[in-house]
């Protein structure tokens, strides 16, 4: 049995689809479905169970001995969420308890971290998991901080045995620092959807794409740079980790190549076969000072452990997303 928390969400549901295609056995999704269309992310899947998060540990105890691995994708992923107590309960306390359960029950644990842990990127984007490296990072928002504080706890458990309470370790543990992910099954995310998804409808309607102006002297309007990574590549990394149970650590998951928001918008126009039209708008006040102008994953560590699959070029990923999902009646992976 494999459990995917957040399995009805964006990355989680694409992972569930890939696990099913891989034929790994029984798949259990832990998530809230709510009253919107989030359920459609699972509409093609054959699942053993769907479990609400508040019932997860009861379910785990009932099926102790059957669970092989937990992919923990569930989180409050909004970078604008301000309720820090709710964020820390969801993004730190829950994975902390799952880590303990996996260690006690010899279950593999693969979890989602985030590139938001790197803050403004002043210290670079090297996925060094040692305590002394992580302690220098300064995330810009509560979401990034919550992911960072869990990474730091994991790091201390692994490296700082003298100063933490000893406890059983999961037989495999992997943290994945996802960069700017885009792709199918993100339609339920509202304002947290990728820019690709947000631009699609106005582009198809013949309207201009709206991108933020820059208030940083080193970047032009639309020239802000991010490491945009296709969700299918993220899932490929997770499946590789599942197949290589001897690999442990915290790893970046990006392409290793920063691209501009203008590049992204132009790619959407091309994929939709529409004339290019871009307007630049003022950045919201609440984002100023909390905005990453440059992200680029250092992929050295992931390559060093043997991951050799290529990452999708931005133009190719957007073409696949626009033409085979966003433009399709059947948008779901």
Backbone bond lengths (Angstrom), bond angles and torsions (degrees), N, CA, C in turn:
res aa  C-N    CA-C-N  psi(-1)  N-CA   C-N-CA  omega(-1)  CA-C   N-CA-C  phi
1 X - - - 1.462 - - 1.531 109.61 -
2 X 1.311 116.17 134.97 1.457 122.18 174.26 1.519 108.25 -118.91
3 X 1.323 116.25 133.08 1.457 121.52 179.16 1.515 108.96 -109.41
4 X 1.336 116.07 131.21 1.458 122.00 176.56 1.523 107.83 -117.50
5 X 1.326 116.79 107.34 1.462 118.78 173.84 1.525 108.18 -77.47
6 X 1.329 115.93 148.20 1.457 118.98 -172.77 1.515 111.59 65.06
7 X 1.323 116.22 25.78 1.459 121.69 -171.69 1.513 114.73 -72.19
8 X 1.342 117.80 -11.66 1.467 120.19 173.91 1.517 111.39 -97.02
9 X 1.326 116.53 -4.50 1.455 121.17 -179.48 1.519 112.33 -81.38
10 X 1.298 115.29 -165.20 1.467 122.35 -172.57 1.536 112.17 -64.35
11 X 1.304 116.70 -76.69 1.464 119.76 -177.41 1.527 110.30 -65.20
12 X 1.319 116.81 -39.24 1.464 120.65 -177.98 1.511 113.67 -59.11
13 X 1.336 117.30 -42.67 1.468 119.46 -177.17 1.525 111.92 -72.30
14 X 1.344 116.99 -33.56 1.465 119.24 175.99 1.527 109.62 -68.59
15 X 1.337 116.54 -35.29 1.464 120.58 173.85 1.529 110.87 -63.50
16 X 1.325 117.84 -44.25 1.463 121.33 179.02 1.527 110.44 -58.36
17 X 1.337 116.35 -43.77 1.466 119.98 178.47 1.526 111.04 -60.06
18 X 1.321 116.76 -42.64 1.459 120.91 -178.63 1.527 111.51 -69.30
19 X 1.323 117.17 -38.25 1.466 120.71 177.29 1.522 110.50 -63.85
20 X 1.330 116.53 -40.28 1.461 119.86 178.56 1.532 110.29 -63.59
21 X 1.321 117.02 -45.28 1.463 120.09 177.79 1.526 111.57 -61.54
22 X 1.307 116.32 -32.68 1.458 121.37 -179.62 1.524 111.88 -74.17
23 X 1.348 116.75 -17.49 1.454 121.19 178.05 1.514 113.63 70.70
24 X 1.338 116.03 41.70 1.471 119.09 -174.03 1.528 113.64 -78.55
25 X 1.319 118.23 -9.70 1.462 120.07 -177.81 1.512 111.20 117.44
26 X 1.317 116.47 -155.00 1.459 121.37 -177.02 1.525 111.15 -67.51
27 X 1.339 115.17 133.14 1.464 121.55 178.49 1.524 108.28 -118.29
28 X 1.317 114.82 130.13 1.464 122.16 178.18 1.517 108.60 -116.20
29 X 1.311 117.13 128.44 1.457 122.66 177.30 1.516 109.09 -101.53
30 X 1.323 115.81 129.89 1.460 121.95 172.46 1.518 107.78 -110.47
31 X 1.336 116.54 116.17 1.463 119.48 -177.94 1.524 109.21 -173.46
32 X 1.319 114.57 163.12 1.461 121.04 165.43 1.520 108.14 -96.25
33 X 1.327 117.17 136.11 1.459 121.00 179.91 1.525 112.43 -96.39
34 X 1.329 117.57 -27.39 1.453 120.54 177.09 1.513 112.91 67.73
35 X 1.320 115.74 -157.50 1.463 120.96 -174.68 1.530 112.48 -115.98
36 X 1.347 116.93 9.67 1.462 118.82 177.88 1.532 109.56 -100.08
37 X 1.317 117.75 -153.37 1.464 121.14 -174.73 1.527 113.53 -95.75
38 X 1.305 117.16 17.81 1.466 119.63 -178.52 1.528 111.98 -59.41
39 X 1.327 116.93 -30.84 1.468 121.35 -179.57 1.530 111.84 -58.85
40 X 1.336 116.16 -25.95 1.462 119.32 -177.60 1.533 111.83 -64.86
41 X 1.321 117.17 -23.59 1.464 119.87 176.13 1.530 112.04 -61.85
42 X 1.328 116.50 -20.84 1.465 121.91 -179.20 1.525 112.34 -110.60
43 X 1.335 117.22 6.09 1.465 120.08 -169.03 1.527 113.87 -64.72
44 X 1.321 118.30 -19.98 1.470 121.64 -179.76 1.523 113.46 -99.21
45 X 1.302 117.19 -1.95 1.467 120.83 -168.82 1.527 112.82 -93.80
46 X 1.324 115.01 147.83 1.464 122.39 171.25 1.527 107.23 -102.87
47 X 1.319 117.13 108.39 1.459 122.05 -172.79 1.527 110.84 -112.91
48 X 1.309 114.64 151.65 1.466 118.29 173.35 1.522 110.40 -76.57
49 X 1.335 116.35 -46.15 1.464 120.46 -178.49 1.516 109.62 -153.21
50 X 1.334 115.73 157.07 1.455 123.50 167.55 1.527 106.44 -122.69
51 X 1.322 115.52 121.84 1.465 122.06 -171.54 1.522 109.64 -119.88
52 X 1.321 117.08 133.88 1.462 120.20 174.38 1.531 109.18 -72.02
53 X 1.324 117.62 146.02 1.467 120.18 -178.14 1.526 114.20 -55.70
54 X 1.322 117.42 -35.66 1.467 118.82 -179.21 1.526 112.69 -69.21
55 X 1.331 116.60 -14.23 1.470 120.66 179.12 1.532 112.35 -105.66
56 X 1.330 116.44 5.75 1.462 119.29 -171.02 1.520 113.30 -63.43
57 X 1.323 118.59 -47.16 1.466 119.49 -174.80 1.525 111.98 -70.77
58 X 1.314 116.74 -31.87 1.468 119.80 172.53 1.523 109.86 -63.00
59 X 1.329 116.38 -42.39 1.468 121.12 178.80 1.529 110.42 -64.19
60 X 1.328 116.62 -42.93 1.460 120.24 179.73 1.520 111.38 -60.61
61 X 1.312 116.27 -42.54 1.469 119.52 179.59 1.526 111.14 -65.98
62 X 1.320 116.70 -37.28 1.466 120.21 179.19 1.525 111.86 -65.94
63 X 1.333 116.77 -28.22 1.469 120.76 -175.10 1.532 111.68 -116.42
64 X 1.320 114.97 24.74 1.454 119.97 178.00 1.526 109.42 -58.07
65 X 1.311 117.02 134.92 1.456 121.02 -177.25 1.518 113.00 97.69
66 X 1.336 117.09 -18.73 1.474 121.27 177.98 1.527 112.50 -97.11
67 X 1.334 116.78 -23.84 1.458 120.81 -172.27 1.528 110.05 -81.47
68 X 1.327 115.54 124.08 1.461 121.14 178.51 1.525 111.91 -92.29
69 X 1.333 116.53 -42.01 1.461 120.61 -175.42 1.521 109.82 -152.39
70 X 1.330 115.29 148.98 1.459 122.56 171.00 1.519 108.11 -117.63
71 X 1.337 115.76 122.63 1.456 121.72 169.42 1.522 106.33 -97.29
72 X 1.304 116.76 109.52 1.464 120.03 -175.27 1.527 109.84 -96.87
73 X 1.331 115.25 94.42 1.458 122.72 179.17 1.528 111.52 -102.67
74 X 1.310 117.92 -13.20 1.458 121.91 -175.02 1.515 111.66 -70.40
75 X 1.326 117.02 134.73 1.463 121.69 -179.79 1.518 109.54 -172.00
76 X 1.325 116.20 163.19 1.457 120.80 161.53 1.512 105.26 -82.46
77 X 1.327 116.60 111.16 1.458 120.76 -171.85 1.524 113.12 -103.46
78 X 1.310 117.81 3.24 1.455 120.59 -178.88 1.528 110.26 -74.26
79 X 1.322 116.00 125.72 1.463 120.19 178.27 1.525 112.06 -78.01
80 X 1.345 116.94 -6.87 1.462 120.49 179.52 1.526 113.08 -108.14
81 X 1.334 117.77 -0.75 1.472 121.01 176.79 1.529 109.56 -62.56
82 X 1.336 116.63 132.08 1.465 120.81 -175.42 1.526 113.84 -106.71
83 X 1.324 118.55 -11.51 1.458 121.10 -178.78 1.530 108.97 -78.61
84 X 1.325 116.09 89.90 1.460 120.86 -174.30 1.522 112.13 -65.90
85 X 1.333 118.23 -30.88 1.463 120.46 178.10 1.529 110.63 -65.25
86 X 1.336 116.20 -43.95 1.462 120.41 178.11 1.527 110.58 -65.27
87 X 1.319 116.01 -41.66 1.463 120.01 179.96 1.521 110.86 -61.93
88 X 1.318 118.15 -46.07 1.459 120.15 -176.07 1.523 110.81 -69.90
89 X 1.316 117.74 -34.06 1.458 120.73 176.47 1.522 110.73 -63.19
90 X 1.328 116.32 -41.07 1.462 121.72 -176.73 1.520 112.82 -82.06
91 X 1.324 116.70 -41.97 1.464 120.94 -170.12 1.524 114.31 -98.60
92 X 1.329 116.99 -9.38 1.463 119.56 176.45 1.527 112.22 -122.78
93 X 1.327 117.25 -55.18 1.469 119.97 -175.23 1.525 111.50 -63.97
94 X 1.327 117.63 -44.78 1.465 120.49 179.86 1.525 112.11 -61.30
95 X 1.341 120.13 -54.35 1.465 118.24 178.64 1.527 112.78 -62.97
96 X 1.331 116.90 -30.83 1.473 119.63 176.48 1.523 110.36 -61.74
97 X 1.324 117.28 -43.58 1.462 120.91 179.03 1.528 111.92 -69.66
98 X 1.339 116.20 -35.97 1.464 119.38 176.02 1.525 111.24 -65.44
99 X 1.328 116.89 -40.74 1.465 121.59 176.51 1.537 109.81 -56.94
100 X 1.332 116.19 -47.68 1.467 120.17 179.97 1.529 110.84 -60.71
101 X 1.332 116.27 -44.12 1.468 119.70 -178.20 1.525 110.02 -64.45
102 X 1.332 116.74 -42.14 1.467 119.97 179.99 1.526 111.28 -64.77
103 X 1.323 116.92 -40.33 1.452 119.70 178.01 1.513 111.91 -63.79
104 X 1.305 116.35 -43.10 1.466 121.76 -178.98 1.517 111.87 -66.82
105 X 1.342 116.61 -31.48 1.464 120.65 -172.86 1.527 114.21 -111.89
106 X 1.334 116.39 13.11 1.468 121.60 174.56 1.527 112.08 59.01
107 X 1.335 115.65 47.36 1.469 122.60 -178.66 1.530 109.22 -115.57
108 X 1.307 116.29 136.12 1.462 121.70 179.81 1.532 110.62 -70.35
109 X 1.350 116.04 144.81 1.460 121.06 -173.46 1.525 109.55 -133.62
110 X 1.344 115.88 114.29 1.459 123.10 178.32 1.525 106.94 -120.82
111 X 1.331 116.96 121.60 1.463 118.73 -171.82 1.523 112.03 -129.24
112 X 1.327 114.51 157.89 1.461 121.88 179.36 1.511 110.03 -89.77
113 X 1.331 115.75 118.99 1.451 121.44 164.97 1.528 106.68 -100.91
114 X 1.323 118.33 -154.12 1.463 119.22 -175.29 1.520 111.04 -159.63
115 X 1.325 115.78 149.07 1.464 120.82 172.23 1.517 111.56 -67.20
116 X 1.345 117.79 -14.27 1.465 120.44 176.02 1.523 111.63 -62.70
117 X 1.333 117.40 -17.24 1.468 120.88 177.59 1.527 111.80 -65.66
118 X 1.349 118.03 -20.54 1.455 121.07 -177.18 1.526 113.53 -81.45
119 X 1.325 117.45 -5.94 1.451 119.84 179.59 1.509 112.18 64.09
120 X 1.339 116.79 -134.53 1.463 119.59 -176.07 1.525 112.96 -80.14
121 X 1.329 117.11 0.90 1.460 120.66 176.20 1.511 114.32 81.10
122 X 1.321 117.46 6.56 1.463 120.79 -177.77 1.527 111.88 -58.77
123 X 1.339 116.03 -31.68 1.458 120.57 -178.54 1.528 112.40 -94.86
124 X 1.315 116.37 8.02 1.452 119.97 179.39 1.518 112.41 89.10
125 X 1.318 115.90 -173.68 1.463 122.21 -173.97 1.530 110.19 -132.26
126 X 1.323 115.29 46.51 1.458 121.43 179.85 1.521 109.44 -94.08
127 X 1.325 116.98 125.75 1.468 122.22 -174.05 1.529 111.80 -83.62
128 X 1.306 115.17 60.89 1.461 122.70 176.12 1.526 107.56 -86.73
129 X 1.321 117.00 114.73 1.467 121.26 -172.16 1.520 114.02 -90.66
130 X 1.324 118.19 1.82 1.464 120.04 -179.08 1.526 110.32 -68.01
131 X 1.333 117.74 145.91 1.478 120.82 -176.57 1.517 113.56 -53.06
132 X 1.323 117.95 -42.26 1.461 119.86 -176.58 1.518 112.49 -67.81
133 X 1.322 118.03 -24.56 1.463 121.21 176.80 1.523 110.91 -81.23
134 X 1.322 116.85 -42.55 1.460 120.15 -177.94 1.527 112.31 -68.36
135 X 1.322 117.72 -33.12 1.461 119.66 -174.78 1.528 112.85 -65.49
136 X 1.326 117.65 -19.10 1.467 120.63 -178.94 1.523 113.17 -81.48
137 X 1.334 118.41 -16.99 1.460 121.74 -175.33 1.526 111.36 -74.49
138 X 1.318 116.54 145.47 1.468 122.44 -179.26 1.530 109.91 -131.82
139 X 1.339 117.81 90.18 1.469 120.17 177.11 1.525 111.74 -59.06
140 X 1.335 116.12 157.19 1.456 121.42 -173.54 1.519 114.12 -96.17
141 X 1.336 118.44 -10.35 1.464 120.48 -176.29 1.532 109.57 -148.28
142 X 1.339 117.44 165.35 1.471 119.90 -177.86 1.528 113.61 -58.71
143 X 1.333 117.47 -35.80 1.463 119.78 177.76 1.529 111.09 -59.92
144 X 1.334 116.34 -52.92 1.454 119.80 179.60 1.517 112.28 -60.08
145 X 1.335 116.00 -40.05 1.468 119.99 178.49 1.523 111.59 -63.17
146 X 1.338 117.98 -41.87 1.464 120.83 -178.54 1.521 111.39 -62.82
147 X 1.325 116.77 -39.85 1.466 120.55 176.48 1.527 110.59 -67.21
148 X 1.324 115.54 -38.71 1.455 121.12 -179.10 1.532 111.60 -66.79
149 X 1.326 116.65 -41.39 1.463 118.95 -176.73 1.529 110.68 -67.47
150 X 1.344 117.14 -30.59 1.457 118.43 175.26 1.527 110.91 -72.84
151 X 1.326 117.33 -41.90 1.469 119.86 174.80 1.525 110.53 -55.29
152 X 1.321 116.37 -41.99 1.470 120.00 -178.19 1.527 111.07 -67.56
153 X 1.324 116.55 -36.68 1.464 118.87 177.90 1.531 110.00 -65.12
154 X 1.316 116.66 -44.81 1.462 121.03 177.11 1.524 110.17 -58.67
155 X 1.323 116.35 -44.73 1.456 120.68 -178.93 1.521 111.70 -60.01
156 X 1.317 116.68 -42.57 1.469 119.61 179.72 1.525 111.20 -67.21
157 X 1.322 116.50 -38.42 1.472 119.04 178.32 1.525 111.40 -63.29
158 X 1.327 115.94 -33.61 1.462 120.58 -177.04 1.525 112.09 -82.90
159 X 1.349 116.55 -41.34 1.464 120.28 -168.99 1.527 114.81 -108.44
160 X 1.310 117.71 -23.06 1.463 120.34 -170.33 1.522 110.68 -113.95
161 X 1.314 116.11 58.03 1.456 121.81 -172.60 1.530 112.77 -60.22
162 X 1.320 118.13 -27.75 1.457 120.59 -175.37 1.518 112.41 -73.24
163 X 1.336 117.16 -23.88 1.459 120.39 -171.53 1.525 114.63 -113.48
164 X 1.333 117.59 6.26 1.462 119.98 175.84 1.526 109.35 -129.70
165 X 1.314 114.77 158.27 1.462 119.82 178.22 1.519 109.26 -67.26
166 X 1.313 116.28 129.08 1.459 120.00 179.52 1.522 109.48 -68.40
167 X 1.313 117.23 138.96 1.456 122.22 177.96 1.516 108.66 -153.19
168 X 1.322 117.77 157.24 1.474 119.85 -178.70 1.523 111.04 -60.67
169 X 1.334 116.01 141.19 1.464 121.52 177.97 1.518 109.41 -96.18
170 X 1.352 117.96 145.03 1.466 118.44 169.19 1.527 109.73 -57.24
171 X 1.329 118.88 146.95 1.460 120.92 -179.29 1.528 113.01 -64.15
172 X 1.317 117.14 -25.47 1.458 122.80 168.48 1.518 107.66 -139.16
173 X 1.316 116.96 134.34 1.469 120.99 175.07 1.516 108.59 -134.70
174 X 1.326 116.08 131.82 1.467 122.32 -179.08 1.524 108.52 -141.96
175 X 1.325 116.23 128.04 1.459 121.98 170.57 1.512 109.20 -109.46
176 X 1.321 117.21 135.89 1.467 121.91 -175.48 1.526 110.17 -119.88
177 X 1.329 115.72 115.47 1.459 121.16 179.82 1.532 108.78 -87.73
178 X 1.329 115.16 90.31 1.455 120.82 -179.59 1.524 110.33 -71.03
179 X 1.331 116.04 135.12 1.457 120.84 175.93 1.534 108.51 -88.54
180 X 1.317 121.00 -140.00 1.468 121.81 -173.72 1.523 110.27 -85.80
181 X 1.315 115.72 96.71 1.459 121.71 -172.72 1.533 110.05 -88.80
182 X 1.333 115.84 138.20 1.461 121.74 175.27 1.525 108.34 -137.76
183 X 1.328 116.06 158.63 1.451 119.22 176.79 1.512 113.19 143.22
184 X 1.340 117.48 -178.93 1.467 121.86 -175.57 1.520 112.94 -60.74
185 X 1.328 114.74 155.61 1.462 125.89 177.51 1.521 113.79 79.20
186 X 1.325 117.53 15.70 1.465 120.06 175.60 1.536 111.74 -99.74
187 X 1.328 117.43 6.35 1.461 121.99 -168.90 1.532 113.12 -63.36
188 X 1.326 117.82 -22.88 1.463 121.69 -177.68 1.522 112.94 -83.45
189 X 1.335 118.97 -3.70 1.454 121.82 -167.47 1.527 114.57 -84.29
190 X 1.321 117.73 -2.91 1.463 119.67 176.43 1.518 112.25 58.78
191 X 1.321 116.41 -128.56 1.455 120.93 -176.07 1.530 112.45 -66.10
192 X 1.335 117.08 -15.46 1.463 120.83 -179.59 1.531 112.76 -91.18
193 X 1.318 117.41 5.28 1.470 120.39 173.98 1.523 110.06 -63.04
194 X 1.318 116.32 157.03 1.460 120.20 175.88 1.523 110.11 -65.30
195 X 1.320 115.56 160.29 1.467 120.67 178.26 1.530 110.31 -63.34
196 X 1.309 117.75 -32.29 1.464 120.41 177.29 1.527 110.14 -57.16
197 X 1.317 115.42 -49.79 1.461 120.54 -178.22 1.526 111.60 -65.99
198 X 1.333 116.44 -39.09 1.461 120.19 179.85 1.534 112.18 -66.00
199 X 1.325 116.21 -34.06 1.469 119.61 -176.36 1.514 113.38 -79.42
200 X 1.330 117.29 -22.17 1.457 119.68 -168.73 1.530 113.13 -57.79
201 X 1.324 118.55 -52.59 1.471 120.07 -175.90 1.527 112.39 -63.37
202 X 1.335 119.68 -48.24 1.468 117.15 177.22 1.528 113.56 -61.72
203 X 1.313 117.18 -36.56 1.467 120.11 177.77 1.524 110.30 -63.11
204 X 1.320 117.34 -44.59 1.464 121.29 179.81 1.527 111.58 -65.49
205 X 1.344 115.96 -29.09 1.463 120.53 179.89 1.525 112.43 -83.49
206 X 1.329 117.31 -0.91 1.454 121.17 179.21 1.511 114.56 86.46
207 X 1.332 116.63 7.75 1.459 120.91 179.70 1.526 110.53 -84.09
208 X 1.307 115.83 169.87 1.459 121.08 178.18 1.523 109.88 -79.77
209 X 1.310 115.55 147.58 1.458 120.83 169.33 1.519 108.11 -76.49
210 X 1.322 116.92 135.90 1.463 121.09 179.06 1.522 109.52 -105.70
211 X 1.328 115.63 121.82 1.458 122.28 177.50 1.525 108.92 -122.59
212 X 1.327 116.09 154.94 1.455 119.98 -179.87 1.527 111.54 -71.16
213 X 1.325 114.74 138.90 1.447 119.45 165.16 1.527 108.74 -66.12
214 X 1.301 115.64 160.03 1.456 120.30 177.69 1.526 109.71 -97.03
215 X 1.340 116.61 139.62 1.466 119.56 169.99 1.528 109.85 -115.47
216 X 1.352 114.14 25.96 1.463 121.64 178.07 1.530 107.32 -118.19
217 X 1.329 117.88 126.18 1.472 119.97 -173.29 1.527 114.17 -63.34
218 X 1.320 118.35 -19.84 1.464 120.59 -177.40 1.530 113.13 -88.61
219 X 1.331 116.55 -4.81 1.466 119.58 -177.10 1.512 110.04 -129.86
220 X 1.318 116.47 132.40 1.448 120.53 175.84 1.518 111.15 -78.88
221 X 1.322 117.02 171.15 1.465 121.00 177.02 1.527 109.39 -60.01
222 X 1.324 116.21 127.82 1.454 120.47 -177.44 1.512 113.25 76.52
223 X 1.325 117.30 -0.94 1.455 121.68 -177.39 1.518 113.49 -93.66
224 X 1.339 116.98 3.68 1.453 119.71 175.21 1.533 109.03 -60.87
225 X 1.310 117.17 137.85 1.457 122.00 -170.46 1.520 111.77 -110.59
226 X 1.324 115.93 133.25 1.461 121.91 176.72 1.523 109.52 -135.66
227 X 1.308 114.83 157.42 1.466 120.57 172.89 1.524 106.77 -93.14
228 X 1.333 115.69 95.13 1.461 121.88 -179.43 1.528 108.84 -84.74
229 X 1.327 117.42 123.29 1.463 121.30 -176.68 1.523 109.68 -124.15
230 X 1.325 116.20 133.72 1.468 121.83 -178.27 1.530 109.38 -72.80
231 X 1.319 116.04 138.27 1.456 120.44 -175.44 1.531 112.34 -59.14
232 X 1.319 117.45 -31.43 1.459 119.61 179.19 1.528 111.26 -64.72
233 X 1.337 117.27 -32.74 1.454 120.70 175.75 1.527 110.77 -67.98
234 X 1.326 116.45 -39.78 1.473 120.07 177.10 1.524 110.44 -59.39
235 X 1.309 115.89 -43.78 1.462 120.68 -179.93 1.531 110.69 -66.69
236 X 1.317 117.28 -38.27 1.463 119.24 177.14 1.523 111.63 -59.76
237 X 1.331 116.55 -38.35 1.463 120.05 177.48 1.531 110.27 -64.44
238 X 1.326 116.59 -42.96 1.468 119.53 -179.79 1.522 111.71 -64.67
239 X 1.321 117.12 -40.66 1.465 119.89 178.02 1.523 110.72 -65.13
240 X 1.322 116.43 -36.74 1.471 120.00 177.52 1.525 109.81 -64.35
241 X 1.307 117.18 -42.23 1.464 120.39 177.66 1.528 110.43 -61.52
242 X 1.320 116.00 -40.10 1.460 119.88 178.20 1.526 110.89 -62.73
243 X 1.320 117.25 -36.49 1.462 121.23 -179.98 1.523 113.08 -78.96
244 X 1.337 117.37 -13.06 1.473 121.83 -177.52 1.527 108.47 -122.85
245 X 1.312 115.21 75.50 1.458 120.99 -171.69 1.526 113.61 -68.90
246 X 1.326 117.44 -8.63 1.464 120.28 178.27 1.527 112.29 -87.26
247 X 1.344 117.94 -6.27 1.468 121.65 -178.87 1.522 109.68 -89.06
248 X 1.335 115.66 128.75 1.461 122.20 176.69 1.521 109.18 -131.92
249 X 1.320 116.78 154.46 1.455 119.90 174.98 1.509 112.80 137.29
250 X 1.327 115.45 177.90 1.461 123.30 175.81 1.524 107.53 -105.18
251 X 1.330 116.08 127.63 1.459 121.41 -172.48 1.523 111.23 -131.23
252 X 1.331 115.75 141.66 1.455 120.60 168.97 1.521 110.55 -69.24
253 X 1.348 115.40 145.17 1.466 120.73 170.68 1.526 107.62 -130.28
254 X 1.314 114.09 95.59 1.455 122.88 176.07 1.517 107.53 -145.96
255 X 1.303 116.54 -162.81 1.462 119.47 176.78 1.523 111.59 -99.91
256 X 1.335 115.60 -18.60 1.453 119.96 -174.30 1.515 113.11 83.16
257 X 1.338 115.99 10.67 1.469 120.38 -176.16 1.528 109.31 -140.29
258 X 1.331 116.87 109.60 1.459 121.39 179.72 1.523 110.68 -73.72
259 X 1.322 115.68 139.70 1.467 121.97 177.20 1.527 108.64 -132.08
260 X 1.322 116.46 156.34 1.464 120.19 -176.96 1.520 111.38 -86.03
261 X 1.331 114.54 159.87 1.459 119.59 174.51 1.531 110.24 -64.74
262 X 1.327 117.56 -30.93 1.464 119.25 175.95 1.525 110.17 -64.45
263 X 1.345 117.40 -42.32 1.467 120.22 175.70 1.522 110.44 -56.22
264 X 1.323 115.36 -43.14 1.464 120.18 -178.79 1.531 110.52 -63.04
265 X 1.331 116.32 -47.60 1.463 119.60 -178.18 1.525 111.34 -62.79
266 X 1.307 117.22 -44.01 1.460 120.91 178.65 1.526 110.81 -59.80
267 X 1.336 116.53 -37.95 1.470 120.78 178.45 1.520 111.83 -65.41
268 X 1.331 116.73 -36.03 1.466 119.92 177.68 1.527 109.92 -65.77
269 X 1.328 117.62 -45.33 1.464 120.86 177.59 1.528 111.15 -58.25
270 X 1.319 116.65 -44.94 1.459 120.40 -179.21 1.524 111.47 -64.75
271 X 1.333 116.85 -43.83 1.459 120.44 -179.35 1.517 111.41 -64.72
272 X 1.349 116.65 -32.89 1.464 121.76 179.93 1.519 112.23 -87.90
273 X 1.343 116.67 -2.63 1.466 122.25 -178.56 1.530 110.85 57.11
274 X 1.338 115.77 47.76 1.461 122.40 179.97 1.527 109.21 -123.52
275 X 1.346 116.92 150.49 1.468 119.13 178.26 1.526 111.11 -66.83
276 X 1.298 115.68 142.11 1.467 121.97 -176.71 1.529 111.31 -71.39
277 X 1.327 116.27 130.27 1.463 121.73 178.22 1.534 107.66 -151.23
278 X 1.322 117.55 115.10 1.464 121.18 -174.86 1.524 109.56 -128.81
279 X 1.321 117.32 129.60 1.458 124.24 172.16 1.526 108.97 -112.93
280 X 1.323 116.46 142.07 1.462 120.56 -179.63 1.527 109.58 -107.42
281 X 1.316 116.33 129.36 1.461 122.73 -175.55 1.529 109.95 -117.29
282 X 1.320 116.48 158.32 1.459 121.45 -179.99 1.531 110.55 -64.10
283 X 1.300 115.58 141.17 1.453 120.67 175.74 1.531 109.38 -70.70
284 X 1.345 118.77 134.72 1.464 120.58 177.92 1.527 111.38 -56.10
285 X 1.315 114.92 143.17 1.464 120.23 -177.03 1.520 112.17 -57.52
286 X 1.349 116.57 -36.05 1.460 119.63 -176.05 1.526 113.26 -69.66
287 X 1.327 117.20 -14.75 1.462 120.31 178.75 1.519 112.90 -93.26
288 X 1.325 116.74 -18.73 1.455 119.36 -177.33 1.529 109.97 -65.04
289 X 1.304 115.46 130.95 1.455 121.02 -176.75 1.506 113.88 85.55
290 X 1.345 116.98 -8.29 1.461 121.41 179.96 1.529 110.83 -125.55
291 X 1.299 116.26 20.40 1.463 122.16 -171.95 1.527 109.85 -109.79
292 X 1.328 115.59 130.24 1.457 120.36 176.37 1.529 109.12 -83.44
293 X 1.326 116.56 117.54 1.460 120.28 178.97 1.518 112.94 -87.98
294 X 1.320 116.41 -17.95 1.461 119.40 -178.69 1.520 109.29 -149.08
295 X 1.322 116.75 125.47 1.461 121.38 168.58 1.522 108.28 -134.76
296 X 1.313 115.10 138.36 1.463 120.08 176.46 1.518 108.07 -155.51
297 X 1.298 115.79 113.80 1.459 120.91 -175.81 1.519 111.40 -66.73
298 X 1.322 116.07 132.78 1.455 121.22 168.18 1.527 106.28 -83.13
299 X 1.317 116.83 112.40 1.463 121.22 -173.22 1.530 113.36 -98.30
300 X 1.323 116.60 9.90 1.463 121.13 -176.86 1.519 112.21 -57.79
301 X 1.318 116.52 -44.45 1.467 120.85 -174.21 1.519 111.63 -66.47
302 X 1.339 117.24 -43.75 1.466 120.15 179.36 1.524 110.37 -64.39
303 X 1.317 117.10 -42.11 1.463 120.12 178.35 1.533 110.71 -64.19
304 X 1.324 116.68 -35.41 1.462 120.66 -176.42 1.522 113.05 -66.53
305 X 1.352 117.19 -27.67 1.471 118.90 178.96 1.523 111.93 -86.54
306 X 1.349 116.94 -0.30 1.451 119.46 172.28 1.507 116.39 114.89
307 X 1.347 118.22 -0.16 1.463 118.95 179.22 1.533 108.47 -75.31
308 X 1.333 116.45 114.29 1.466 120.02 -173.66 1.521 114.11 -120.37
309 X 1.342 117.95 10.71 1.459 119.48 179.11 1.531 110.54 -74.43
310 X 1.329 118.14 145.17 1.464 120.19 178.70 1.526 111.15 -73.97
311 X 1.327 115.53 157.27 1.459 121.10 174.36 1.525 109.39 -102.86
312 X 1.302 115.44 144.73 1.463 122.08 -174.13 1.522 111.15 -68.87
313 X 1.325 117.02 130.75 1.459 121.03 173.93 1.527 109.76 -63.63
314 X 1.335 116.21 147.86 1.459 121.21 -176.78 1.525 111.60 -53.13
315 X 1.324 117.41 -47.45 1.471 120.84 -177.57 1.530 111.32 -62.23
316 X 1.322 116.35 -39.15 1.469 120.05 -178.77 1.531 111.28 -71.46
317 X 1.314 116.67 -40.44 1.462 119.61 178.95 1.512 111.89 -65.36
318 X 1.331 116.59 -43.69 1.463 120.30 179.05 1.521 110.73 -65.78
319 X 1.318 117.27 -38.55 1.470 119.50 177.67 1.535 110.68 -61.05
320 X 1.319 117.05 -45.80 1.460 120.45 179.13 1.523 110.84 -62.61
321 X 1.326 116.08 -45.59 1.465 121.70 -178.24 1.526 111.00 -63.00
322 X 1.326 116.92 -48.26 1.470 120.98 -176.92 1.526 111.72 -68.47
323 X 1.323 116.66 -47.75 1.466 120.16 -171.14 1.530 112.95 -82.09
324 X 1.321 118.06 -32.01 1.468 120.19 -175.18 1.518 114.07 -103.76
325 X 1.317 117.68 -8.37 1.468 120.20 179.72 1.523 111.38 -129.49
326 X 1.326 118.54 -65.29 1.456 120.62 -175.35 1.521 112.54 -60.95
327 X 1.318 117.47 -33.02 1.469 121.16 -179.77 1.521 112.89 -89.88
328 X 1.309 116.98 -0.08 1.467 121.41 -174.56 1.526 111.18 -100.66
329 X 1.329 115.53 151.03 1.470 119.52 172.88 1.516 111.07 -66.26
330 X 1.314 115.87 -31.54 1.456 121.56 177.73 1.525 108.35 -103.13
331 X 1.318 116.41 88.96 1.457 121.32 -170.27 1.525 113.75 -83.07
332 X 1.329 117.33 -7.42 1.465 119.46 -166.04 1.523 112.69 -98.93
333 X 1.313 115.17 142.99 1.453 121.72 178.12 1.533 109.13 -73.81
